Amino acid sequence: MVRRKNRSWAALASRWAAFGRGHLALALLVAADVMTKQLAFRLLPGGKPEEISRGVGFYLTMNEWGVLGGVDGVATVTTNSVYTLLLAVALLGLALMVRKLDATGLSFALRMLVGTLVFALVSNLVALAARPFAYVSLPPDLVINAIRASVLVVSVAFYSVSRATMARVVFTLLVAGSLANGLSYIYPPFEVIDFLRIPLPGNPDAFGVINLADVYIALSIVALAAWPLVALAGWLRRLGRGAVSSKRGRKVRLRRQAAAAEIAD
C-alpha cells in the first residue's frame, strides 16, 4: 500500500513537473509583469512623470478598467453594450470550435483560417442582431469583464492547440498579456498598474502609459503579422535545399554512370 502511494505521488509530481516545463515561458512572462507592477507601485511616485530619454520614462497610473485607452477605451467598448456581450459569447463559441477542430487533423494554419472566417461571419450577424438594442445600457463592469474573459478564453484555446514554434510564440505572448492584466485584480491595489510612459506619434505632447502585459500583447500582434513572412521564408529555404539536394543527386548519378561506362569499356 505504501509503495502504491509513493508511486502515485511520484507520478503526480512528474506530471506537474512536465506541465511546468511545457508552460515555463508563459509563467516567466506573467511573473515578470506582476513583479514590475509591484515594484512600480511601491517605488514610483504616483502621477509624477520621470523621463528617461525623448519622452520615454516612467509614469505611475492606475487603470481601473484595464482597458487600453483608459476612459476613451471604456467608452468604445461600452457604446453598444448588447453587441459587446453577444460578441463575447461569439468569442467563447470560437474557443470551443478551435478545440473541436484540433481533433480533425487539419493543419494549424487551416484551422486558424476556418476559425477566423466563421468568427467574421458570426460577428457580422451579431452586429445585425444587436442593432435594435444600440441604446440599451448595461453596467460597464459587466460588459468589460465579459469581453476580457472571452478574449482570455480564446487566447488560451489557441495556445493549447499551437505546437509550431511561431504559433507558440504568438499565443504565449497573447495569453501572457491577457492573463497578467487579469491577475491585477487579485492583488493590491486591485487595479491594472501602468507605469511605462511612451510618446505617441504625431503629437510631441501626447503620450501613452502601458505595462509589460500590454507590451506582450503588442508583440503578439507584430509576431502574428510577421507569421506569413516567416512561413514564406521557411518554405523558400526548404525549396532551395531541395533544389541543391536534387542537383547533388544528379551529379552523383552522372558520376556513377560514367564509372559504370568506364568499367564496361
VOBA-1610 file (N, C-alpha, C; in pm, whole numbers, padded with zeros to 5 digits, always signed):
BEGIN
Met+00083-00120+00000Met+00000+00000+00000Met+00087+00126+00000Val+00194+00125+00083Val+00283+00242+00091Val+00354+00264-00041Arg+00397+00153-00104Arg+00465+00165-00233Arg+00372+00224-00339Arg+00245+00180-00337Arg+00150+00233-00434Arg+00129+00383-00414Lys+00118+00426-00287Lys+00101+00568-00260Lys+00223+00647-00306Asn+00342+00593-00277Asn+00464+00661-00320Asn+00470+00673-00472Arg+00428+00564-00540Arg+00429+00568-00685Arg+00329+00670-00738Ser+00211+00677-00676Ser+00110+00772-00722Ser+00158+00916-00701Trp+00221+00943-00585Trp+00273+01077-00560Trp+00386+01110-00658Ala+00470+01011-00685Ala+00580+01033-00779Ala+00526+01061-00920Ala+00423+00986-00959Ala+00363+01009-01091Ala+00299+01146-01099Leu+00230+01187-00989Leu+00167+01319-00987Leu+00272+01429-00995Ala+00381+01412-00919Ala+00488+01512-00922Ala+00552+01520-01060Ser+00566+01404-01123Ser+00625+01401-01258Ser+00536+01473-01359Arg+00403+01451-01346Arg+00310+01518-01438Arg+00314+01670-01417Trp+00318+01714-01291Trp+00323+01857-01265Trp+00453+01918-01313Ala+00563+01843-01299Ala+00692+01892-01348Ala+00691+01907-01500Ala+00631+01809-01568Ala+00620+01817-01714Ala+00531+01934-01755Phe+00422+01955-01681Phe+00333+02068-01708Phe+00407+02200-01692Gly+00486+02211-01585Gly+00562+02333-01560Gly+00664+02360-01668Arg+00733+02255-01713Arg+00831+02273-01821Arg+00764+02317-01951Gly+00646+02262-01977Gly+00575+02296-02100Gly+00524+02438-02104His+00501+02497-01986His+00445+02633-01981His+00538+02729-01906Leu+00667+02697-01906Leu+00764+02779-01831Leu+00771+02921-01887Ala+00774+02935-02019Ala+00783+03069-02079Ala+00664+03154-02040Leu+00544+03096-02043Leu+00423+03169-02005Leu+00431+03213-01858Ala+00473+03121-01771Ala+00483+03154-01629Ala+00584+03265-01603Leu+00697+03261-01672Leu+00800+03363-01652Leu+00753+03501-01699Leu+00682+03505-01812Leu+00630+03632-01863Leu+00529+03693-01766Val+00438+03610-01715Val+00338+03660-01619Val+00405+03706-01490Ala+00503+03628-01443Ala+00574+03665-01320Ala+00649+03796-01337Ala+00709+03817-01454Ala+00781+03943-01479Ala+00686+04062-01477Asp+00566+04044-01532Asp+00468+04153-01532Asp+00423+04184-01390Val+00391+04081-01313Val+00345+04103-01175Val+00455+04172-01092Met+00578+04126-01110Met+00689+04182-01032Met+00713+04329-01066Thr+00713+04362-01196Thr+00738+04502-01234Thr+00623+04593-01192Lys+00501+04542-01195Lys+00388+04623-01148Lys+00401+04653-00999Gln+00437+04552-00922Gln+00450+04573-00777Gln+00566+04668-00745Leu+00676+04654-00817Leu+00790+04743-00795Leu+00752+04887-00830Ala+00681+04904-00942Ala+00638+05038-00982Ala+00543+05098-00880Phe+00450+05018-00830Phe+00351+05065-00733Phe+00417+05109-00603Arg+00524+05040-00564Arg+00589+05069-00436Arg+00698+05176-00446Leu+00758+05191-00563Leu+00876+05277-00574Leu+00851+05407-00650Leu+00757+05408-00743Leu+00736+05528-00825Leu+00636+05623-00760Pro+00659+05753-00770Pro+00561+05850-00718Pro+00441+05857-00811Gly+00322+05850-00757Gly+00200+05850-00838Gly+00176+05982-00909Gly+00148+05975-01039Gly+00113+06094-01116Gly+00228+06186-01147Lys+00351+06146-01120Lys+00467+06231-01148Lys+00555+06164-01253Pro+00566+06223-01373Pro+00647+06159-01478Pro+00796+06166-01447Glu+00866+06062-01481Glu+01012+06056-01469Glu+01068+06014-01604Glu+01115+06113-01679Glu+01160+06089-01815Glu+01299+06028-01816Ile+01319+05931-01906Ile+01450+05869-01925Ile+01517+05926-02048Ser+01445+05925-02162Ser+01502+05978-02285Ser+01393+05999-02389Arg+01384+06123-02443Arg+01296+06156-02553Arg+01151+06113-02530Gly+01099+06146-02417Gly+00959+06116-02388Gly+00934+05979-02328Val+01033+05892-02333Val+01020+05758-02274Val+01061+05764-02128Gly+00982+05704-02042Gly+01015+05707-01900Gly+00913+05632-01818Phe+00896+05674-01694Phe+00803+05610-01602Phe+00694+05710-01562Tyr+00573+05657-01545Tyr+00460+05741-01503Tyr+00357+05647-01440Leu+00348+05648-01309Leu+00261+05555-01239Leu+00116+05599-01244Thr+00030+05513-01299Thr-00113+05538-01302Thr-00188+05408-01272Met-00313+05423-01230Met-00399+05308-01205Met-00511+05305-01308Asn-00520+05197-01380Asn-00624+05180-01482Asn-00733+05092-01423Glu-00838+05155-01372Glu-00943+05081-01301Glu-01007+04973-01388Trp-01026+05004-01517Trp-01096+04911-01605Trp-01002+04817-01677Gly-00874+04850-01682Gly-00781+04764-01753Gly-00804+04760-01901Val-00857+04870-01957Val-00886+04878-02100Val-00789+04976-02164Leu-00732+04938-02277Leu-00640+05025-02347Leu-00711+05154-02387Gly-00650+05266-02350Gly-00710+05394-02381Gly-00784+05456-02263Gly-00787+05386-02148Gly-00849+05440-02029Gly-00997+05468-02047Val-01039+05592-02014Val-01180+05629-02022Val-01230+05620-02166Asp-01148+05665-02261Asp-01187+05657-02402Asp-01205+05512-02445Gly-01117+05425-02397Gly-01129+05283-02431Gly-01255+05221-02374Val-01290+05262-02251Val-01413+05212-02189Val-01534+05257-02270Ala-01533+05382-02314Ala-01645+05433-02394Ala-01661+05355-02524Thr-01548+05319-02584Thr-01554+05243-02709Thr-01614+05105-02688Val-01572+05039-02580Val-01619+04904-02552Val-01766+04901-02513Thr-01811+05004-02440Thr-01947+05001-02384Thr-02046+05085-02464Thr-02008+05137-02580Thr-02102+05216-02660Thr-02228+05137-02693Asn-02209+05013-02739Asn-02322+04923-02764Asn-02303+04800-02677Ser-02358+04806-02557Ser-02334+04703-02456Ser-02382+04565-02502Val-02500+04561-02564Val-02556+04433-02607Val-02467+04368-02713Tyr-02419+04450-02806Tyr-02329+04397-02910Tyr-02203+04339-02847Thr-02144+04410-02750Thr-02022+04363-02686Thr-02045+04231-02613Leu-02159+04218-02543Leu-02189+04094-02474Leu-02210+03979-02572Leu-02283+04004-02680Leu-02304+03900-02781Leu-02171+03862-02847Leu-02085+03961-02867Leu-01953+03933-02925Leu-01870+03846-02830Ala-01884+03870-02699Ala-01814+03787-02601Ala-01861+03642-02609Val-01992+03623-02626Val-02045+03486-02642Val-01992+03424-02771Ala-01985+03503-02878Ala-01931+03452-03005Ala-01784+03411-02990Leu-01709+03487-02911Leu-01569+03452-02887Leu-01558+03319-02811Leu-01647+03298-02716Leu-01647+03170-02644Leu-01679+03056-02739Gly-01772+03079-02833Gly-01801+02978-02935Gly-01680+02952-03023Leu-01605+03058-03055Leu-01483+03041-03134Leu-01381+02956-03059Ala-01368+02979-02929Ala-01275+02899-02848Ala-01314+02751-02851Leu-01444+02724-02838Leu-01490+02585-02843Leu-01463+02523-02980Met-01484+02600-03086Met-01461+02548-03220Met-01313+02519-03243Val-01226+02605-03190Val-01081+02584-03203Val-01042+02451-03140Arg-01099+02423-03023Arg-01068+02297-02955Arg-01124+02178-03033Lys-01244+02193-03090Lys-01304+02084-03167Lys-01226+02058-03295Leu-01182+02164-03362Leu-01106+02149-03487Leu-00971+02083-03463Asp-00921+02092-03340Asp-00791+02031-03311Asp-00796+01879-03328Ala-00915+01821-03313Ala-00929+01676-03326Ala-00954+01631-03469Thr-00962+01727-03563Thr-00993+01690-03701Thr-00870+01651-03783Gly-00752+01686-03733Gly-00631+01655-03809Gly-00594+01760-03910Leu-00670+01871-03919Leu-00636+01979-04010Leu-00510+02051-03962Ser-00438+02111-04054Ser-00320+02187-04017Ser-00360+02307-03933Phe-00266+02358-03852Phe-00296+02469-03764Phe-00337+02593-03843Ala-00266+02619-03954Ala-00298+02736-04036Ala-00439+02727-04092Leu-00478+02606-04136Leu-00612+02589-04190Leu-00717+02603-04081Arg-00688+02554-03963Arg-00781+02569-03852Arg-00800+02717-03816Met-00690+02793-03817Met-00698+02936-03790Met-00782+03007-03895Leu-00761+02967-04022Leu-00836+03030-04131Leu-00986+03001-04117Val-01020+02875-04091Val-01161+02838-04074Val-01222+02912-03956Gly-01149+02914-03844Gly-01200+02982-03725Gly-01219+03131-03748Thr-01124+03194-03816Thr-01134+03338-03843Thr-01252+03370-03934Leu-01272+03289-04038Leu-01383+03312-04130Leu-01518+03295-04061Val-01529+03189-03981Val-01655+03165-03909Val-01681+03278-03810Phe-01576+03320-03739Phe-01594+03429-03642Phe-01632+03559-03712Ala-01572+03588-03828Ala-01607+03709-03902Ala-01755+03707-03942Leu-01801+03590-03985Leu-01942+03577-04022Leu-02032+03596-03901Val-01997+03530-03790Val-02080+03539-03670Val-02080+03681-03614Ser-01965+03750-03616Ser-01959+03886-03562Ser-02046+03981-03643Asn-02051+03960-03774Asn-02140+04043-03857Asn-02288+04015-03826Leu-02320+03888-03806Leu-02458+03854-03769Leu-02493+03912-03632Val-02396+03908-03539Val-02417+03966-03407Val-02442+04117-03417Ala-02365+04184-03505Ala-02384+04328-03522Ala-02525+04359-03572Leu-02577+04278-03663Leu-02713+04298-03712Leu-02817+04272-03602Ala-02792+04163-03525Ala-02888+04129-03419Ala-02890+04233-03308Ala-02773+04297-03283Ala-02765+04393-03172Ala-02808+04533-03211Arg-02828+04558-03341Arg-02861+04693-03386Arg-02987+04750-03320Pro-03095+04672-03303Pro-03214+04729-03236Pro-03190+04764-03089Phe-03083+04710-03029Phe-03057+04734-02886Phe-02941+04832-02866Ala-02914+04914-02968Ala-02798+05003-02963Ala-02802+05100-02846Tyr-02922+05134-02800Tyr-02934+05233-02694Tyr-02961+05169-02557Val-02952+05037-02551Val-02968+04969-02422Val-02837+04981-02344Ser-02847+05027-02221Ser-02728+05048-02138Ser-02717+04938-02033Leu-02597+04881-02022Leu-02569+04778-01922Leu-02452+04824-01836Pro-02436+04768-01716Pro-02325+04809-01630Pro-02189+04791-01699Pro-02107+04894-01701Pro-01978+04885-01772Pro-01889+04772-01723Asp-01889+04748-01589Asp-01802+04643-01538Asp-01844+04506-01589Leu-01977+04483-01605Leu-02026+04357-01660Leu-01979+04339-01804Val-01992+04444-01884Val-01956+04436-02025Val-01805+04416-02042Ile-01727+04494-01969Ile-01581+04488-01984Ile-01527+04355-01934Asn-01576+04307-01820Asn-01529+04179-01768Asn-01568+04064-01860Ala-01685+04073-01922Ala-01728+03967-02014Ala-01638+03959-02136Ile-01608+04074-02197Ile-01524+04072-02317Ile-01381+04036-02281Arg-01334+04081-02164Arg-01198+04046-02120Arg-01186+03896-02098Ala-01284+03837-02031Ala-01280+03693-02004Ala-01287+03612-02133Ser-01371+03656-02226Ser-01386+03581-02351Ser-01258+03587-02434Val-01191+03704-02437Val-01065+03716-02510Val-00959+03624-02448Leu-00956+03617-02315Leu-00861+03529-02247Leu-00889+03383-02280Val-01017+03344-02282Val-01052+03205-02312Val-01011+03169-02455Val-01036+03260-02550Val-00996+03234-02689Val-00844+03223-02700Ser-00773+03312-02630Ser-00627+03307-02633Ser-00574+03174-02580Val-00633+03129-02469Val-00591+03002-02410Val-00623+02885-02504Ala-00739+02894-02573Ala-00777+02788-02667Ala-00674+02775-02779Phe-00636+02888-02839Phe-00535+02885-02946Phe-00400+02840-02891Tyr-00366+02888-02771Tyr-00239+02849-02708Tyr-00232+02699-02684Ser-00343+02641-02643Ser-00344+02499-02608Ser-00328+02407-02730Val-00364+02458-02849Val-00354+02373-02968Val-00237+02412-03058Ser-00161+02517-03019Ser-00048+02560-03102Ser+00076+02480-03065Arg+00135+02419-03166Arg+00256+02337-03145Arg+00375+02386-03227Ala+00349+02447-03343Ala+00457+02503-03424Ala+00520+02620-03349Thr+00648+02644-03375Thr+00723+02744-03299Thr+00661+02883-03308Met+00631+02929-03429Met+00578+03065-03445Met+00441+03079-03380Ala+00358+02978-03395Ala+00226+02981-03333Ala+00238+02986-03181Arg+00332+02910-03128Arg+00352+02908-02983Arg+00398+03044-02932Val+00486+03109-03008Val+00534+03242-02969Val+00419+03342-02966Val+00339+03343-03073Val+00228+03439-03084Val+00131+03423-02968Phe+00087+03301-02943Phe-00019+03282-02844Phe+00033+03275-02701Thr+00162+03247-02683Thr+00221+03260-02549Thr+00221+03406-02507Leu+00263+03494-02599Leu+00263+03638-02569Leu+00122+03689-02544Leu+00027+03646-02627Leu-00111+03694-02613Leu-00173+03648-02482Val-00155+03520-02447Val-00211+03468-02321Val-00142+03534-02203Ala-00010+03552-02211Ala+00064+03614-02101Ala+00012+03755-02075Gly-00010+03833-02182Gly-00061+03968-02164Gly-00202+03971-02107Ser-00291+03889-02161Ser-00429+03886-02113Ser-00438+03837-01969Leu-00364+03730-01939Leu-00367+03673-01805Leu-00304+03766-01702Ala-00192+03828-01739Ala-00123+03915-01644Ala-00209+04035-01606Asn-00275+04096-01703Asn-00363+04209-01670Asn-00485+04163-01590Gly-00536+04044-01621Gly-00649+03991-01546Gly-00615+03963-01401Leu-00493+03916-01377Leu-00450+03884-01240Leu-00432+04009-01154Ser-00423+04126-01219Ser-00401+04250-01144Ser-00513+04277-01044Tyr-00630+04217-01063Tyr-00744+04245-00976Tyr-00748+04156-00852Ile-00647+04070-00835Ile-00645+03984-00716Ile-00532+04018-00620Tyr-00455+04123-00652Tyr-00351+04168-00558Tyr-00350+04321-00556Pro-00302+04382-00445Pro-00304+04528-00432Pro-00231+04595-00548Pro-00285+04708-00592Pro-00402+04784-00543Pro-00534+04739-00607Phe-00540+04618-00660Phe-00661+04560-00719Phe-00710+04639-00840Glu-00616+04693-00913Glu-00639+04762-01040Glu-00520+04733-01130Val-00535+04760-01259Val-00423+04740-01351Val-00325+04855-01335Ile-00200+04823-01306Ile-00096+04924-01286Ile-00025+04948-01418Asp-00026+05073-01464Asp+00050+05115-01581Asp+00164+05205-01534Phe+00281+05187-01592Phe+00396+05265-01544Phe+00498+05299-01651Leu+00485+05246-01771Leu+00580+05275-01879Leu+00524+05388-01965Arg+00592+05499-01967Arg+00546+05617-02043Arg+00612+05616-02181Ile+00530+05619-02287Ile+00582+05618-02423Ile+00519+05730-02503Pro+00597+05797-02590Pro+00538+05905-02672Pro+00451+05848-02782Leu+00350+05924-02819Leu+00260+05884-02927Leu+00299+05958-03055Pro+00298+05890-03169Pro+00339+05955-03293Pro+00241+06065-03336Gly+00298+06170-03396Gly+00214+06277-03449Gly+00192+06394-03356Asn+00215+06373-03225Asn+00193+06480-03128Asn+00300+06471-03021Pro+00394+06566-03018Pro+00505+06556-02922Pro+00461+06567-02776Asp+00341+06624-02753Asp+00293+06639-02615Asp+00207+06522-02568Ala+00170+06435-02661Ala+00084+06322-02625Ala+00169+06200-02588Phe+00120+06125-02493Phe+00192+06003-02453Phe+00093+05899-02404Gly+00138+05775-02404Gly+00058+05665-02351Gly+00130+05601-02234Val+00053+05538-02147Val+00111+05469-02031Val+00067+05324-02035Ile+00164+05234-02036Ile+00137+05092-02052Ile+00213+05012-01947Asn+00202+04881-01954Asn+00279+04792-01868Asn+00335+04678-01952Leu+00405+04584-01890Leu+00465+04475-01966Leu+00361+04388-02034Ala+00246+04369-01969Ala+00140+04288-02031Ala+00095+04349-02163Asp+00085+04482-02166Asp+00049+04549-02292Asp+00156+04529-02398Val+00282+04530-02354Val+00393+04504-02447Val+00382+04363-02505Tyr+00348+04266-02420Tyr+00332+04128-02469Tyr+00225+04121-02578Ile+00111+04186-02553Ile+00000+04182-02649Ile+00041+04249-02780Ala+00110+04364-02769Ala+00156+04432-02891Ala+00255+04345-02969Leu+00345+04280-02897Leu+00442+04192-02964Leu+00373+04073-03029Ser+00266+04023-02967Ser+00194+03909-03026Ser+00128+03950-03158Ile+00079+04074-03164Ile+00019+04123-03288Ile+00125+04138-03397Val+00242+04190-03359Val+00353+04203-03454Val+00397+04066-03504Ala+00410+03971-03410Ala+00450+03836-03449Ala+00347+03769-03538Leu+00219+03794-03509Leu+00112+03738-03592Leu+00119+03794-03734Ala+00147+03926-03745Ala+00159+03987-03877Ala+00281+03935-03952Ala+00389+03904-03877Ala+00512+03856-03940Ala+00507+03707-03971Trp+00409+03638-03917Trp+00400+03493-03932Trp+00401+03449-04079Pro+00319+03508-04167Pro+00322+03464-04308Pro+00459+03483-04372Leu+00529+03592-04336Leu+00661+03615-04392Leu+00761+03510-04345Val+00751+03474-04218Val+00839+03370-04164Val+00810+03236-04231Ala+00681+03206-04250Ala+00642+03081-04316Ala+00693+03078-04460Leu+00681+03193-04529Leu+00729+03201-04667Leu+00880+03183-04674Ala+00951+03246-04580Ala+01097+03232-04577Ala+01137+03086-04553Gly+01066+03019-04463Gly+01095+02877-04438Gly+01068+02790-04559Trp+00957+02820-04629Trp+00924+02743-04749Trp+01030+02763-04857Leu+01076+02887-04877Leu+01179+02914-04977Leu+01311+02848-04939Arg+01341+02847-04809Arg+01464+02781-04765Arg+01459+02632-04791Arg+01344+02571-04760Arg+01330+02428-04786Arg+01334+02399-04936Leu+01273+02488-05014Leu+01276+02471-05159Leu+01418+02478-05213Gly+01496+02575-05160Gly+01636+02586-05201Gly+01718+02465-05163Arg+01694+02412-05044Arg+01766+02292-05001Arg+01730+02173-05090Gly+01600+02165-05126Gly+01558+02056-05213Gly+01622+02065-05349Ala+01635+02191-05402Ala+01699+02208-05532Ala+01846+02171-05527Val+01914+02212-05420Val+02057+02178-05404Val+02075+02029-05391Ser+01987+01965-05309Ser+01995+01820-05291Ser+01971+01747-05423Ser+01873+01796-05501Ser+01845+01733-05630Ser+01962+01749-05726Lys+02026+01865-05724Lys+02141+01888-05812Lys+02257+01797-05774Arg+02280+01784-05642Arg+02387+01694-05597Arg+02358+01550-05633Gly+02232+01511-05618Gly+02195+01374-05654Gly+02215+01347-05801Arg+02184+01447-05884Arg+02203+01431-06028Arg+02350+01415-06063Lys+02436+01492-05996Lys+02580+01481-06019Lys+02632+01343-05979Val+02584+01293-05866Val+02627+01160-05820Val+02585+01053-05919Arg+02462+01064-05971Arg+02416+00965-06068Arg+02499+00969-06196Leu+02533+01090-06241Leu+02616+01103-06362Leu+02754+01043-06341Arg+02811+01065-06222Arg+02941+01006-06192Arg+02934+00855-06191Arg+02829+00802-06132Arg+02814+00657-06127Arg+02797+00599-06268Gln+02720+00669-06351Gln+02700+00621-06487Gln+02832+00625-06566Ala+02910+00734-06543Ala+03041+00743-06611Ala+03134+00633-06566Ala+03135+00606-06435Ala+03220+00498-06382Ala+03178+00363-06437Ala+03047+00341-06444Ala+02998+00215-06498Ala+03035+00200-06644Ala+03033+00311-06720Ala+03069+00305-06861Ala+03216+00273-06878Glu+03303+00329-06793Glu+03445+00301-06799Glu+03474+00155-06769Ile+03405+00102-06672Ile+03424-00040-06637Ile+03380-00129-06752Ala+03270-00090-06818Ala+03220-00172-06930Ala+03318-00170-07047Asp+03385-00053-07066Asp+03484-00045-07176Asp+03608-00127-07144
//
